[in-house]
Amino acid sequence: MKNFDCIVIGTGGVGSAALYHAARRGLRVAGLDRFPPGHDRGSSHGQTRIIRQAYFEHPDYVPLVLRAYRLWEDLSASCGEQLYHATGLVQFGPPDGVVLPGVMASAQQHGLAVERLSGAEAMARWPAFRVPPGLEAVYEPQAGYLLVERCVQAHAASAVGLGAELYPGAAVRAWQADAQGVCVQTDAESFAARSLIVTAGAWAGELLAELKLRLEVRRKAMYWFRAEGPLYAAARMPCYLYELPQGVFYGMPRIDHRGIKAAEHSGGLPVTDPLGVDRAIDPCDLARVQAMISECLPGAAAQPSDHSVCLYTMSADEHFIVDCHPEYPHVAFAAGLSGHGFKFACVLGEALVALVCGEAKPAELAFLGLQRAGIRAAC
């Protein structure tokens, strides 16, 4: 049996970050995952993810995302690769909807720079977009996108460079804990450690079953549509989000030959087996995104040039669950990132390592704790 100071189960977005921050502290740490870092079977793939500061979901996310900006910058510097690209983000919605009031509330509470525009003003500034009647816009210049697979791979490679051990192909079957430490069984061998971090994404419900967390895995598709001309390039077009009557849609400008990216954030079909997800194009799902493209980005091609399928793991209130195990303070986890968690991966990984090292829970994490489910954590 191999022995470590810390084991990380799941080396995707948050897990690869936890592996890195554990190794930075000098811990002997192992990362266990069924797949290699940067794989396309879970939640952290599809080329890009939006990062933004004026968080409409809840103002309490803002301190965490501001820390994340600093950590992504540090990772970029250490790996010698630009991981964050500042394109700005324009978000469209009704003035009495969820998105625009939420953005403005976070911006006002935390003193963030955002600009309010009418639909006509937004179309004049960014001619690629069409704004349906009744919608307005907010623009956040400090927003942009992260290169999602490269972020995961950079965290993992940097962790290995600091002495971490990666075990791709290690499917975790079970784990046990007592006051002294943990034991983790994979389909091939067993591992022991003083502490454990569970960042298993769509498999978190299974690995944390005793906590009875209300988690639902959903199938989500991303599409690329060819869009020619300078209006759709990242130099001219920001990332975008539309809150429409039929759903919430988002996307990125053209950064390669595939064109602009577009996807629906709302909805999604429930998944019972994350390993058995159908990754072919679903005609109904595609039709919803095509309708948004036709209405809001009419210069893009009607048919997709590429697509990818990822998984959202939804909590009951669509906020993350980040805490220690109720019985074991040396076991910490992040689950239910609900489709908006990747931008926080670096700061959540850092926080989880601090928790299993016995440090007090940061006040910024308090609203994401197990108390929402009526379960008292051990830390």
Stockholm file with secondary structure:
# STOCKHOLM 1.0

chainA/1-379         MKNFDCIVIGTGGVGSAALYHAARRGLRVAGLDRFPPGHDRGSSHGQTRIIRQAYFEHPDYVPLVLRAYRLWEDLSASCGEQLYHATGLVQFGPPDGVVLPGVMASAQQHGLAVERLSGAEAMARWPAFRVPPGLEAVYEPQAGYLLVERCVQAHAASAVGLGAELYPGAAVRAWQADAQGVCVQTDAESFAARSLIVTAGAWAGELLAELKLRLEVRRKAMYWFRAEGPLYAAARMPCYLYELPQGVFYGMPRIDHRGIKAAEHSGGLPVTDPLGVDRAIDPCDLARVQAMISECLPGAAAQPSDHSVCLYTMSADEHFIVDCHPEYPHVAFAAGLSGHGFKFACVLGEALVALVCGEAKPAELAFLGLQRAGIRAAC
#=GR chainA/1-379 SS CEEEEEEEECCSHHHHHHHHHHHHTTCCEEEEESSCTTCSSSSSCSSEEEECSSCTTCGGGHHHHHHHHHHHHHHHHHHTSCCEECCCEEEEECTTSSHHHHHHHHHHHHTCCCEEECHHHHHHHCTTCCCCTTCEEEEETTCEEEEHHHHHHHHHHHHHHTTCEEEETCCEEEEEECSSCEEEEESSCEEEEEEEEECCGGGHHHHTGGGCCCCEEEEEEEEEECCCSGGGBTTTCCEEEEEETTEEEEEECBCSTTCEEEEECSCCEECSCGGGCCCSCCHHHHHHHHHHHHHHCTTSCSSCSEEEEEEEEECTTSSCEEEECSSCTTEEEEECCTTCCGGGHHHHHHHHHHHHTTCCCCGGGGGGSGGGGTCCCCC
#=GC SS_cons         CEEEEEEEECCSHHHHHHHHHHHHTTCCEEEEESSCTTCSSSSSCSSEEEECSSCTTCGGGHHHHHHHHHHHHHHHHHHTSCCEECCCEEEEECTTSSHHHHHHHHHHHHTCCCEEECHHHHHHHCTTCCCCTTCEEEEETTCEEEEHHHHHHHHHHHHHHTTCEEEETCCEEEEEECSSCEEEEESSCEEEEEEEEECCGGGHHHHTGGGCCCCEEEEEEEEEECCCSGGGBTTTCCEEEEEETTEEEEEECBCSTTCEEEEECSCCEECSCGGGCCCSCCHHHHHHHHHHHHHHCTTSCSSCSEEEEEEEEECTTSSCEEEECSSCTTEEEEECCTTCCGGGHHHHHHHHHHHHTTCCCCGGGGGGSGGGGTCCCCC
//
